[in-house]
């Protein structure tokens, strides 16, 4: 990519030493340059509304998710608040909600069968992690909804509309792969919710790394600046890259006969690219046609995945990473190609 030299960040050792960025801002540890970079990128891509919203920066969207749960549940009269998500759901939701053993909220699992009276929080991940489907709320009983839009970018899925929800989560790691920077942001309509989220992050980590914010700012600005230049656009490059990987994975799955399954995704008009595109998720929801523990069976072939049971689903499914290093993906395809039928799993 031509833009890599323009994404170099140099920070003198005497800069960015204070906890504070802007004490007049609700999110007092948010660097203003990062806020402007976030708004500019969303405006150019057209995937989310930023007007009349508060930006809350977090140490990845994982921290923001917990901050949002804290904010919504602490502002609710009924406690603990139920947290639900439609299966298959992002496995970390259950792990995070259960781990802290909070008295403010409680993980209740599958949204489609949830019938407990009272307020609740529904997690809507769209495109969904792990299966890549486009999601909408399923409970629809007046509860609070958190939209996790980590993958709502044009290299993964068509941008069919500008999301305009009360609470939306995004993460730097899923745009261009910078997971190690640990930067995420929430777009929040309600100032009281934003204040409570900031309170949680203040207690939890006394803010967010300024070095990471500066790096994210530089890269987001470059992505915005070049996104309409076809030869330099990261989103053009990313789309073609992941499209190629999905095409090769589907070829391998076909070659293995009746062993594996993959979801099919409909085409839709992408407002960013200005044409009909397919969805090419960051993860593959790989299934086994036989009733097997697919995570365990693939591990025997030295292929590491995340089992479907961790996502509230069946053990015959696994989540496979589609956006890792080239050499890892090539090796994954090679090992998958050696599996021709369920008997190949047997010792």
N, C-alpha and C positions, 0 to 999 in steps of 0.2 A: 504493500500500500504506500502511495506517495506521501500520505499525511503523517507518517510516523515521526519524521524529523521535527515536525511542527508541534508535536505533542510532548516534547521534552520539557520538564519542569525543574527549575533550580530554585531552591529556597535557602537563603542565607541563614546561618545558625542562630542569629539574633532576632529573627522575625517570628511572628505568630506565637509569642510566648504567653499571652494572656488567655484565661478561660473565655473571655468575652469577645463577641464580634460586633454586636449592635444592641445595646441595652434598651433601645426604644422599640425593638422588634419583639413580637410575642415569642418567637423562637430566637432567643438572645445569642445563641451560639452558632447561628446560621450566617455564613459569610455572604454578604450581599451580592458579590460577583457570582456565586453559585446560584443564588436565587434567580438572578437575571438569566443565567445560562439555561437553567431548567425551563423557565418560561419561554425563552426563545426557541428551544428545541421542540417543546410541545406545540408551539404556535406553527412552526415550520412543518412538522410531521402531521399535525392535525388530529392527534390521537386523544387529547385530553384538554379540557377547559382549565385555565389557570386564573381567570378573572374572578375577582371577589372571593379569593381563597387565601388561606394562610398556608405557607410552606413550612413544614416541620421536617428537618433533616435528622436522620438517625444513622446508627451504626449498622447499616444494611437494613433491608425491609423486615428482617427477623425481629430486631429491636422495635421497629415501628409497629409491627403487628401486636407485640405485647403492650406497647404504649397505648395503642388504640383500644385494646381490650380493657386496660386499666381505666382509660378515660370514659368509655361508654358505660362500663359497669359501675364505676364510682359515681357517675351522674344519674344512675338509675335508682329508683326507690326500692325495687325488688332485687334481692341478692340471695344466692349467687345467680348471675345471668347465665343462661344456657348458650353454649357456642356450638354451632352445627355447620356442616358443609356436605354437599352432595358427593357421594361415592362415584368414582375414585377421587379422593381429595389429597392435597399436599400433606405428606405424612408428618411434616414438622409441626403442623397446626396441633395435632393431637399430642405430640411429644411436649411442645412448649406449654400448652394449656394444662396438661396433667403434671408436669414437672414441678411447677412452683406451688402447687396445692393451695391456690388462692381461695379465699373466702368470698371474693368478688365475682368470680365466674367459674364455670364448670364445663368441661368438654362433654357433649352429649352425642356426638357422632353424626350418623346419617341424617341429612336434612329432609330427604324424601319421606321418611317415616316418623319424623319428629312431630309429636302431637301434645307436648307438654304445654299447659296454659301459661300465659304471662309473657313478659318481654324476653327477647333473645337476641343473639348476634349471629348473623349468617355470613360465612366467608364465601365470597364468589370470586373464583380465580378464572380469569378469562384472557387469553386462551388458558385452558386448564392444565395444571401440572398435577398428574402425570400424562393425561391422554390427549392433550392438545385441542379439545373441543371448546367451542364458544359457549359460555355459560351465562345464565341469568338467574336471579333468585328463584328458589322453588317453594319456600315456605309461605311468603307473601301474607303475613298476618300482622303487619305493622311494626315488625322488629327493626333493629338496626342492621344495616348491611355494610360490610367492608369489602370494597372491590380491590382485589389484588391483581394489578394489571402489569405485572413484571414482564410479561411476554407480548404485550400489545404494542408491538413495533413492526414496521413493514417488512423486515426480513424474515419474520416468523409467520405473519398472518396478514391478510388484507385489512387495511384501515378503512372500515366501512362507515364509521361515524366518529364524531368527537365525543368521547365519554364526558358526561356532565353529572357526576355523582357526588354525594355529600362527603364521602371519604374514600380516596383512591391512593393506593400504594404503588410506588415504582422503585426500581433498584438499578443502580449503576452497573452491577455485575452482569445483568442479563442483556444490557444493550450491546456492549462490546467486549464482555468477558472479564472485566476488571473486578473479579470477586474479592481479591486481596485488599482492595482499597476500603471495603466495608462502608459503602455509602448508599443510602436509600433516602427517599423523600415521600412525604405524604402531602396530598392536596386536600385541604380541610375547609369546609364551608363554615362550620360553627366555631366561633372564637372560643367558647367554653371548652369544647372538645380539644381544640388545638392547645389551649393552656394546660389542660390536664395531661396531654401527651408530652408537652415540654416538661411538666413537673415530674413525670415518670422518668424521662431521660436524664433530667438533672440529678435525681436521686440515684439512678442506676449507673450513670457513667460521667456525670458532670459535663455533659455536652458531647460533642463529636469532633474527632481529630481534624484540626485545621489543615494539616498537610494533605490529608485525603481529600478534603473539600477543594483545596487549590488544584490538586491533580485532576479531580473530576471536572472542575470548571474549565480547565484548559482543553480537556478532551471533548467535553460536551460542546464547547464553542466551535471546535474544529469540525465536529460531526455536523453541526448546524450550518456552518459556512460552506461545506462541500457537499451537502446532501442533494443539491440539485445539479451538481456537476457529475455527469454519468461516469466519467473516467476516474473520478476521485471519491465518489459517494460510498461511504462505508455500507449503507443500507443496500445499494445495488450489489456491492461485493458480497455482503453477508447473505443476501437472498440467493444469489447464484451458487454460493458455496454450500449452503444448507440444502438447497434444492438438489444439487448434485449428490449429496450424501444420502438424501432420502431415496432418490432414484436408484442408487447403487444398493441400498439396504433392501428395497423392494425386489430388486433383481436377485439378490442372495436368498431372500425368503422364498421366492418362487422356485429357485433351484433346489431348495431343501424339501420340496414336495409338500406333503400335508403336515409338516411338523409344526410350523409357526403361523401366526396370524398378525396382521397389522391393521389399524383403523384406516378407513378411507375418509377423505375430507372434501367437502364441496368447494367449488370455486366461488369467488365473490369479487365484486368490483372494488379495487383498492383506490381510495381517494388520493393517496400519496403518489403511487406509481401511475395512476390514470389508466388502468387496464384491469382486466380480470386476472386474478392470481389465485393460486391454491395456498393452503396452509401447510407450512413445513415446520412443525414444532421443534423446540429445543430438546425434547425427549421423545423417544419412541415407546409406545405402550405395546410391548411385544407379548403376544399370547402363545400358549401351547394348546394344540387341539386335543391332546390327551390330558387327563386329569393328573397333573404332576405338580410338584413343588419346583417351579421353574427357576426360582432364584438359586435353590440348592443345586439343581441339576446343571445350571450354567456355571456355577462356581466350581463344580468338578472339572469343567473344561477351562478353568481359570478365566472366566468372564464374570466381572463383578457388576451387579445390578442392584436395584432396590425392589424387594418383593411386593407384589400387589396387596398382600395382607396388611402391610404397613400403611397402605392407602385406603383401608377399609374394604378392599375388594378381595378377589380370590387369589390363591397361591399360584394359579396357572398363568398369572400375568406378572410381568416385571417392567420396571422403568429403566430404559437404556439412555445414557447420555449421548446426544448427537452433536455436541459442540465442544468436545475435547480436542486435544492435539491431533494432528493428522496421523501420526504414527500409531496412536492408540486406536483411532477409528479404523485404520487399515488392518490392524491386528485383530480387532473385534470381528470385522467382516470375514477375515480368513478363518478364524476359529468357528464362527457360526456356519460357514460354508461346509465344514467337515461333519456337521450334524445332518443326517439325511432322514432319520425317523426316530421315534421315541426309544427304540432299542439301542440307539447309539449312546444313550445316557447310562446304560447298564454297564457295570464293571466287567 
